[in-house]
Amino acid sequence: MGVIAVANAPLHVLAVDDSNLDRKLIERLLKTFSYHVTAVDSGSKALEFLGLQDVEKLPSFAPNDCQPEVEVNLIITDYCMPGMTGFELLRKIKESTSLKDIPVVIMSSENEPARINRCLEEGAEEFFLKPVRLSDVDKLKPYLSKNKRKNNDEDECVSNDKSRLKYDDVEARSMEERKTFPENQSC
Amino acid sequence: MAAVIQLQRQFIDYTTSLYKEGYLDDQFTQLQKLQDESNPDFVVEVVSLFFEDSEKLLNNLATALQQKTVDYKQVDSHVHQFKGSSSSIGAQRVTNVCVHFRNFCEEKNLDGCLRCLQQAKHEYILVRNKLEALFRLEQQILQAGGSIPMME
């Protein structure tokens, strides 16, 4: 298999958000934790990026021009995006044999329990309310250490982390508005 | 240096008033925490993006509300973006107007929407002026050889 595991490569997070302001923010937040960040502005661009790592598309091993496999260790995506929503992106990732093990985190400005539960049920590891803060990004550590080296022989011991956001935690977080919109409201 | 100390005092007082009067909330403090030697202009860069976004969105909103048949979904989409970006920088008063604005969109209340647009514009201009004044103060402190006080 033509994969070179790059020793001590920083953990790589793919951030997806259609707002350039929010992309800049999340990138900065992630870089505070020394993660390597790729930021894209849509779900389709995210899939395109992830598709480049498709095993079938890897170049055959050649000593002079082999590329280290670009690993994505975590995906963090906005929920509300034109075109493909974060939820749809999550679903596509979880349906893909090659991508389904990558942890996905959803961000949203709307504190909507039904939405949050739907995302968690679809396989999202966490649901962050925007604006995302350093304390939120700090919660990503367990998900990143678990998936750190896809091709590692020894599995890192992962504690059964209970920091997964629950509905109760979401309710407790103070937001300026409590109104929940009916589900047919797009965002 | 007395000049530096005086400027720093001014900065602290001004910043405090901005929080007290609700122009800025804790998210702005969060942004300042992300600024360091390797990202020395982070806050200004993010706030500049906010200014750009806001002006575009306010124009789009004015256009959308002037249509013969108003597309409230479209209007709501713009307000949603505006709410998001203002919230991301801690421009609390702008965010609050956006919350009301969205309610009027849901009700398809044109009058309410137009009023909110005026309010949003007003609050945006206010916070923009205040942030620009704050950045000018920062520049003055730095030019006088001082450092920006950390606000808690």
HADDOCK unambig.tbl for C-alpha pairs under 7 A between the chains (distance, minus, plus):
assign (segid A and resid 21 and name CA) (segid B and resid 46 and name CA) 6.34 0.50 0.50
assign (segid A and resid 21 and name CA) (segid B and resid 49 and name CA) 5.93 0.50 0.50
assign (segid A and resid 21 and name CA) (segid B and resid 50 and name CA) 6.84 0.50 0.50
assign (segid A and resid 21 and name CA) (segid B and resid 85 and name CA) 6.76 0.50 0.50
assign (segid A and resid 22 and name CA) (segid B and resid 88 and name CA) 6.99 0.50 0.50
assign (segid A and resid 109 and name CA) (segid B and resid 84 and name CA) 6.78 0.50 0.50
assign (segid A and resid 131 and name CA) (segid B and resid 87 and name CA) 6.58 0.50 0.50
assign (segid A and resid 131 and name CA) (segid B and resid 88 and name CA) 5.22 0.50 0.50
